[in-house]
């Protein structure tokens, strides 16, 4: 069994991103910028936003934190998104979720410029993922795929993969990404009959349901790769959706919580912002050539 530490892989990728941004700075070019919109005073959301700001600074990327009062309306948030859409210096826009209940979250997400949608959640980018077209991919699924690639799992032909959970943030986009790599994919959810049996047949199991220590050794076949996306706090400790201690002796690779998928999610946010920047700069160069 090998513990698959996402934080180590994330550090390597961040070094690569840092190198590219350092080169941009040496060349006197504009530096990529991420704008994060935080609505309200939820402590967990505030912590996540601070971690993203810190990650931007660690690679030399610009970060704009836009904090809005909990009393902000849907229209207020839409105006903030519009400002970021129109700001030529902003390459990536992230609206910290969840938004307060009175705000129309779907309307806000749909208003984000798809070319700046570094969370990959707009209908345009979701549609591109479904159609197999190039677009910005949700950060956590992209991070999971990078973790699999790091252990040589780039072509998943003849592999059976099970995704436990069907959220728009993780489960659904991840299933599409796994299929794109030729895996045979099953999505297990709360209404699935005999989910344990289905998981036990899988070569790759990715769990994202938000239930601490839900997946135990009986769910996992010998030699399977287990990726735990869950982050839960139990008695003051962070634990995943997988019972790490009972599963680790059956898995060939298993990601821990913490130091697993979480650091990769933040890392992929930086990667998406740089990707959005590079696309915009390429388009701008093309526009300048055509205007001559």
C-alpha beads as a LAMMPS data file, in Angstrom:
LAMMPS data file: protein, C-alpha beads

292 atoms
291 bonds

1 atom types
1 bond types

-500.0 500.0 xlo xhi
-500.0 500.0 ylo yhi
-500.0 500.0 zlo zhi

Masses

1 110.0

Atoms # bond

1 1 1 0.000 0.000 0.000
2 1 1 1.218 3.482 -0.903
3 1 1 -0.237 6.643 0.625
4 1 1 -0.974 9.084 -2.183
5 1 1 -0.128 12.476 -0.721
6 1 1 -1.813 15.183 -2.745
7 1 1 0.074 17.921 -0.931
8 1 1 3.389 16.672 -2.343
9 1 1 2.065 16.564 -5.896
10 1 1 0.479 19.984 -5.407
11 1 1 3.832 21.441 -4.323
12 1 1 5.455 20.134 -7.512
13 1 1 2.738 21.595 -9.742
14 1 1 2.821 24.909 -7.877
15 1 1 6.569 25.123 -8.483
16 1 1 5.905 24.756 -12.207
17 1 1 3.246 27.477 -12.065
18 1 1 5.593 29.717 -10.081
19 1 1 8.275 29.248 -12.741
20 1 1 5.895 30.329 -15.517
21 1 1 4.755 33.408 -13.588
22 1 1 8.337 34.359 -12.738
23 1 1 9.099 34.224 -16.460
24 1 1 6.118 36.451 -17.244
25 1 1 7.380 38.950 -14.686
26 1 1 10.911 38.868 -16.161
27 1 1 9.430 39.480 -19.610
28 1 1 7.530 42.506 -18.287
29 1 1 4.147 40.950 -19.006
30 1 1 0.902 41.216 -17.100
31 1 1 0.585 38.784 -14.168
32 1 1 -2.447 36.438 -13.935
33 1 1 -5.121 37.534 -11.448
34 1 1 -7.782 35.580 -9.574
35 1 1 -10.816 37.395 -8.179
36 1 1 -12.660 35.692 -5.316
37 1 1 -16.114 36.863 -4.253
38 1 1 -17.074 36.054 -0.660
39 1 1 -20.595 36.799 0.530
40 1 1 -21.346 36.722 4.249
41 1 1 -19.301 35.776 7.299
42 1 1 -19.364 31.970 7.287
43 1 1 -16.136 30.965 9.108
44 1 1 -15.434 27.936 6.898
45 1 1 -15.897 29.947 3.695
46 1 1 -13.680 32.722 5.036
47 1 1 -10.971 30.163 5.835
48 1 1 -11.170 28.694 2.342
49 1 1 -10.906 32.147 0.784
50 1 1 -7.834 33.005 2.864
51 1 1 -6.191 29.724 1.818
52 1 1 -6.799 30.594 -1.836
53 1 1 -5.342 34.061 -1.370
54 1 1 -2.292 32.541 0.306
55 1 1 -1.909 29.996 -2.514
56 1 1 -1.985 32.786 -5.103
57 1 1 0.746 34.669 -3.311
58 1 1 2.850 31.492 -3.006
59 1 1 3.156 31.263 -6.799
60 1 1 3.370 35.015 -7.454
61 1 1 -0.175 35.295 -8.802
62 1 1 -2.295 38.384 -8.187
63 1 1 -5.399 37.966 -6.025
64 1 1 -8.385 40.276 -5.546
65 1 1 -10.619 39.475 -2.576
66 1 1 -14.123 40.924 -2.873
67 1 1 -15.977 40.636 0.435
68 1 1 -19.701 41.368 0.571
69 1 1 -22.056 41.631 3.526
70 1 1 -24.464 38.780 4.225
71 1 1 -27.340 41.161 3.453
72 1 1 -26.174 41.472 -0.167
73 1 1 -28.871 40.604 -2.684
74 1 1 -28.635 38.451 -5.802
75 1 1 -28.475 41.666 -7.821
76 1 1 -25.574 42.933 -5.684
77 1 1 -23.588 39.772 -6.320
78 1 1 -24.438 39.846 -10.025
79 1 1 -23.046 43.386 -10.211
80 1 1 -19.808 42.216 -8.577
81 1 1 -19.547 39.362 -11.082
82 1 1 -20.199 41.781 -13.975
83 1 1 -17.416 44.073 -12.741
84 1 1 -14.986 41.150 -12.697
85 1 1 -16.165 39.952 -16.116
86 1 1 -15.389 43.377 -17.579
87 1 1 -12.066 43.869 -15.770
88 1 1 -9.306 43.149 -18.301
89 1 1 -6.856 42.395 -15.485
90 1 1 -8.998 39.609 -14.006
91 1 1 -8.384 36.176 -15.540
92 1 1 -10.253 33.941 -13.120
93 1 1 -13.448 34.471 -11.125
94 1 1 -14.450 32.275 -8.212
95 1 1 -17.629 32.812 -6.208
96 1 1 -17.155 31.072 -2.867
97 1 1 -19.919 28.524 -2.326
98 1 1 -22.301 28.022 -0.715
99 1 1 -23.887 31.434 -1.009
100 1 1 -26.422 32.593 1.613
101 1 1 -29.788 30.902 1.061
102 1 1 -31.557 34.043 -0.154
103 1 1 -29.187 34.437 -3.117
104 1 1 -29.944 32.686 -6.418
105 1 1 -26.764 30.611 -6.683
106 1 1 -27.517 29.208 -10.143
107 1 1 -28.140 32.683 -11.531
108 1 1 -24.851 33.949 -10.094
109 1 1 -22.821 31.055 -11.489
110 1 1 -24.426 31.389 -14.920
111 1 1 -23.445 35.088 -14.993
112 1 1 -19.700 34.340 -14.787
113 1 1 -17.804 34.760 -18.054
114 1 1 -17.094 31.121 -19.112
115 1 1 -13.570 32.148 -20.111
116 1 1 -12.945 33.242 -16.500
117 1 1 -14.927 30.440 -14.831
118 1 1 -12.062 28.779 -12.957
119 1 1 -14.497 26.640 -10.937
120 1 1 -15.758 25.119 -14.187
121 1 1 -19.383 25.370 -13.063
122 1 1 -21.038 27.595 -15.665
123 1 1 -23.481 25.879 -18.046
124 1 1 -21.050 26.578 -20.903
125 1 1 -18.107 24.796 -19.283
126 1 1 -20.319 21.989 -17.952
127 1 1 -21.617 21.514 -21.481
128 1 1 -18.111 21.480 -22.946
129 1 1 -17.101 18.784 -20.467
130 1 1 -20.108 16.681 -21.441
131 1 1 -19.315 17.096 -25.146
132 1 1 -15.615 16.386 -24.694
133 1 1 -14.641 19.895 -25.752
134 1 1 -11.854 22.038 -24.331
135 1 1 -13.026 24.112 -21.378
136 1 1 -12.262 24.925 -17.761
137 1 1 -12.776 21.839 -15.569
138 1 1 -13.951 21.836 -11.913
139 1 1 -10.924 21.938 -9.616
140 1 1 -11.483 18.903 -7.389
141 1 1 -12.187 16.430 -10.235
142 1 1 -9.221 17.850 -12.149
143 1 1 -7.073 17.326 -9.051
144 1 1 -8.241 13.718 -8.691
145 1 1 -7.338 13.014 -12.316
146 1 1 -3.883 14.544 -11.766
147 1 1 -3.384 12.275 -8.746
148 1 1 -4.298 9.222 -10.815
149 1 1 -1.951 10.341 -13.601
150 1 1 0.873 10.713 -11.072
151 1 1 0.762 6.951 -10.415
152 1 1 0.637 6.061 -14.099
153 1 1 -3.128 5.834 -14.501
154 1 1 -3.479 7.987 -17.619
155 1 1 -5.260 5.497 -19.871
156 1 1 -8.001 3.770 -17.895
157 1 1 -8.999 1.281 -20.581
158 1 1 -10.339 -1.957 -19.056
159 1 1 -10.472 -0.296 -15.620
160 1 1 -13.696 -0.180 -13.617
161 1 1 -14.154 3.056 -11.695
162 1 1 -16.814 3.825 -9.114
163 1 1 -17.626 7.377 -8.034
164 1 1 -19.516 7.519 -4.735
165 1 1 -21.559 10.720 -4.845
166 1 1 -23.241 12.636 -7.681
167 1 1 -22.728 16.314 -6.848
168 1 1 -22.172 18.909 -9.560
169 1 1 -18.920 19.882 -7.843
170 1 1 -17.297 16.441 -7.837
171 1 1 -19.291 13.322 -8.697
172 1 1 -20.849 14.225 -12.035
173 1 1 -17.854 15.981 -13.640
174 1 1 -15.451 13.353 -12.321
175 1 1 -17.500 10.554 -13.892
176 1 1 -17.189 12.326 -17.253
177 1 1 -13.429 12.815 -16.860
178 1 1 -12.937 9.148 -15.991
179 1 1 -15.008 8.107 -19.014
180 1 1 -12.891 10.383 -21.197
181 1 1 -9.885 8.286 -20.118
182 1 1 -11.760 5.121 -21.196
183 1 1 -12.761 3.857 -17.746
184 1 1 -16.022 1.975 -17.306
185 1 1 -17.735 4.205 -14.746
186 1 1 -20.528 3.597 -12.246
187 1 1 -21.909 6.387 -10.055
188 1 1 -23.138 5.198 -6.649
189 1 1 -25.515 7.400 -4.667
190 1 1 -28.110 7.311 -1.890
191 1 1 -30.659 5.432 -4.014
192 1 1 -28.247 2.788 -5.360
193 1 1 -29.070 -0.844 -4.598
194 1 1 -26.193 -2.841 -3.051
195 1 1 -23.562 -0.082 -3.317
196 1 1 -21.013 -2.090 -1.327
197 1 1 -21.018 -4.863 -3.940
198 1 1 -20.591 -2.354 -6.772
199 1 1 -17.651 -0.655 -5.050
200 1 1 -16.015 -4.002 -4.319
201 1 1 -15.804 -4.703 -8.057
202 1 1 -13.960 -1.461 -8.832
203 1 1 -10.299 -0.917 -9.657
204 1 1 -10.656 2.760 -8.742
205 1 1 -12.972 4.116 -6.044
206 1 1 -13.438 7.857 -5.532
207 1 1 -15.599 8.878 -2.580
208 1 1 -17.268 12.285 -2.195
209 1 1 -20.384 12.068 -0.020
210 1 1 -19.573 14.049 3.130
211 1 1 -20.151 11.174 5.573
212 1 1 -17.189 10.481 7.870
213 1 1 -15.559 7.039 7.661
214 1 1 -18.464 5.673 5.608
215 1 1 -16.432 3.413 3.307
216 1 1 -14.854 0.495 5.188
217 1 1 -12.662 -2.409 4.102
218 1 1 -15.621 -4.553 3.045
219 1 1 -16.326 -2.090 0.232
220 1 1 -12.862 -2.296 -1.319
221 1 1 -11.276 -5.135 -3.286
222 1 1 -7.635 -6.018 -2.801
223 1 1 -5.361 -3.743 -4.827
224 1 1 -7.899 -1.043 -5.631
225 1 1 -6.936 2.641 -5.831
226 1 1 -8.947 4.677 -3.316
227 1 1 -9.278 8.470 -3.533
228 1 1 -11.022 10.160 -0.597
229 1 1 -12.504 13.565 -1.401
230 1 1 -14.413 13.929 1.869
231 1 1 -13.465 16.460 4.537
232 1 1 -15.326 16.041 7.821
233 1 1 -14.586 17.231 11.336
234 1 1 -15.057 14.600 14.042
235 1 1 -14.076 15.349 17.645
236 1 1 -11.900 18.206 16.468
237 1 1 -10.047 16.090 13.864
238 1 1 -10.318 16.120 10.085
239 1 1 -11.343 12.764 8.638
240 1 1 -12.454 11.617 5.216
241 1 1 -15.373 9.632 3.884
242 1 1 -13.154 6.537 3.884
243 1 1 -12.154 4.703 7.066
244 1 1 -8.451 5.046 6.319
245 1 1 -7.198 2.596 8.942
246 1 1 -9.449 -0.267 7.856
247 1 1 -9.048 0.299 4.116
248 1 1 -5.320 1.031 3.833
249 1 1 -4.223 -2.623 3.977
250 1 1 -6.498 -3.551 1.061
251 1 1 -5.743 -0.630 -1.248
252 1 1 -2.723 -0.386 -3.532
253 1 1 -2.917 3.406 -3.264
254 1 1 -5.021 5.501 -0.900
255 1 1 -5.215 9.255 -0.385
256 1 1 -5.261 10.544 3.202
257 1 1 -7.327 13.263 4.852
258 1 1 -5.872 15.805 5.362
259 1 1 -2.940 16.166 2.891
260 1 1 -4.802 14.398 0.103
261 1 1 -7.274 15.847 -2.369
262 1 1 -7.707 19.179 -0.540
263 1 1 -4.316 20.658 -1.510
264 1 1 -4.863 19.474 -5.090
265 1 1 -8.161 21.353 -5.310
266 1 1 -6.467 24.657 -4.450
267 1 1 -3.570 23.828 -6.767
268 1 1 -5.947 23.184 -9.684
269 1 1 -7.593 26.543 -9.027
270 1 1 -4.208 28.145 -9.679
271 1 1 -3.721 25.927 -12.722
272 1 1 -7.122 26.928 -14.122
273 1 1 -6.406 30.616 -13.549
274 1 1 -3.101 30.349 -15.407
275 1 1 -4.835 28.403 -18.192
276 1 1 -7.536 31.084 -18.458
277 1 1 -4.840 33.768 -18.566
278 1 1 -2.913 31.996 -21.329
279 1 1 -6.049 31.533 -23.438
280 1 1 -7.036 35.185 -23.053
281 1 1 -3.542 36.388 -23.918
282 1 1 -3.465 34.129 -26.989
283 1 1 -6.825 35.510 -28.130
284 1 1 -5.671 39.067 -27.498
285 1 1 -2.511 38.453 -29.547
286 1 1 -4.686 37.124 -32.358
287 1 1 -6.912 40.188 -32.178
288 1 1 -3.873 42.479 -32.342
289 1 1 -2.543 40.644 -35.416
290 1 1 -5.920 40.852 -37.188
291 1 1 -6.203 44.568 -36.435
292 1 1 -2.906 45.384 -38.146

Bonds

1 1 1 2
2 1 2 3
3 1 3 4
4 1 4 5
5 1 5 6
6 1 6 7
7 1 7 8
8 1 8 9
9 1 9 10
10 1 10 11
11 1 11 12
12 1 12 13
13 1 13 14
14 1 14 15
15 1 15 16
16 1 16 17
17 1 17 18
18 1 18 19
19 1 19 20
20 1 20 21
21 1 21 22
22 1 22 23
23 1 23 24
24 1 24 25
25 1 25 26
26 1 26 27
27 1 27 28
28 1 28 29
29 1 29 30
30 1 30 31
31 1 31 32
32 1 32 33
33 1 33 34
34 1 34 35
35 1 35 36
36 1 36 37
37 1 37 38
38 1 38 39
39 1 39 40
40 1 40 41
41 1 41 42
42 1 42 43
43 1 43 44
44 1 44 45
45 1 45 46
46 1 46 47
47 1 47 48
48 1 48 49
49 1 49 50
50 1 50 51
51 1 51 52
52 1 52 53
53 1 53 54
54 1 54 55
55 1 55 56
56 1 56 57
57 1 57 58
58 1 58 59
59 1 59 60
60 1 60 61
61 1 61 62
62 1 62 63
63 1 63 64
64 1 64 65
65 1 65 66
66 1 66 67
67 1 67 68
68 1 68 69
69 1 69 70
70 1 70 71
71 1 71 72
72 1 72 73
73 1 73 74
74 1 74 75
75 1 75 76
76 1 76 77
77 1 77 78
78 1 78 79
79 1 79 80
80 1 80 81
81 1 81 82
82 1 82 83
83 1 83 84
84 1 84 85
85 1 85 86
86 1 86 87
87 1 87 88
88 1 88 89
89 1 89 90
90 1 90 91
91 1 91 92
92 1 92 93
93 1 93 94
94 1 94 95
95 1 95 96
96 1 96 97
97 1 97 98
98 1 98 99
99 1 99 100
100 1 100 101
101 1 101 102
102 1 102 103
103 1 103 104
104 1 104 105
105 1 105 106
106 1 106 107
107 1 107 108
108 1 108 109
109 1 109 110
110 1 110 111
111 1 111 112
112 1 112 113
113 1 113 114
114 1 114 115
115 1 115 116
116 1 116 117
117 1 117 118
118 1 118 119
119 1 119 120
120 1 120 121
121 1 121 122
122 1 122 123
123 1 123 124
124 1 124 125
125 1 125 126
126 1 126 127
127 1 127 128
128 1 128 129
129 1 129 130
130 1 130 131
131 1 131 132
132 1 132 133
133 1 133 134
134 1 134 135
135 1 135 136
136 1 136 137
137 1 137 138
138 1 138 139
139 1 139 140
140 1 140 141
141 1 141 142
142 1 142 143
143 1 143 144
144 1 144 145
145 1 145 146
146 1 146 147
147 1 147 148
148 1 148 149
149 1 149 150
150 1 150 151
151 1 151 152
152 1 152 153
153 1 153 154
154 1 154 155
155 1 155 156
156 1 156 157
157 1 157 158
158 1 158 159
159 1 159 160
160 1 160 161
161 1 161 162
162 1 162 163
163 1 163 164
164 1 164 165
165 1 165 166
166 1 166 167
167 1 167 168
168 1 168 169
169 1 169 170
170 1 170 171
171 1 171 172
172 1 172 173
173 1 173 174
174 1 174 175
175 1 175 176
176 1 176 177
177 1 177 178
178 1 178 179
179 1 179 180
180 1 180 181
181 1 181 182
182 1 182 183
183 1 183 184
184 1 184 185
185 1 185 186
186 1 186 187
187 1 187 188
188 1 188 189
189 1 189 190
190 1 190 191
191 1 191 192
192 1 192 193
193 1 193 194
194 1 194 195
195 1 195 196
196 1 196 197
197 1 197 198
198 1 198 199
199 1 199 200
200 1 200 201
201 1 201 202
202 1 202 203
203 1 203 204
204 1 204 205
205 1 205 206
206 1 206 207
207 1 207 208
208 1 208 209
209 1 209 210
210 1 210 211
211 1 211 212
212 1 212 213
213 1 213 214
214 1 214 215
215 1 215 216
216 1 216 217
217 1 217 218
218 1 218 219
219 1 219 220
220 1 220 221
221 1 221 222
222 1 222 223
223 1 223 224
224 1 224 225
225 1 225 226
226 1 226 227
227 1 227 228
228 1 228 229
229 1 229 230
230 1 230 231
231 1 231 232
232 1 232 233
233 1 233 234
234 1 234 235
235 1 235 236
236 1 236 237
237 1 237 238
238 1 238 239
239 1 239 240
240 1 240 241
241 1 241 242
242 1 242 243
243 1 243 244
244 1 244 245
245 1 245 246
246 1 246 247
247 1 247 248
248 1 248 249
249 1 249 250
250 1 250 251
251 1 251 252
252 1 252 253
253 1 253 254
254 1 254 255
255 1 255 256
256 1 256 257
257 1 257 258
258 1 258 259
259 1 259 260
260 1 260 261
261 1 261 262
262 1 262 263
263 1 263 264
264 1 264 265
265 1 265 266
266 1 266 267
267 1 267 268
268 1 268 269
269 1 269 270
270 1 270 271
271 1 271 272
272 1 272 273
273 1 273 274
274 1 274 275
275 1 275 276
276 1 276 277
277 1 277 278
278 1 278 279
279 1 279 280
280 1 280 281
281 1 281 282
282 1 282 283
283 1 283 284
284 1 284 285
285 1 285 286
286 1 286 287
287 1 287 288
288 1 288 289
289 1 289 290
290 1 290 291
291 1 291 292
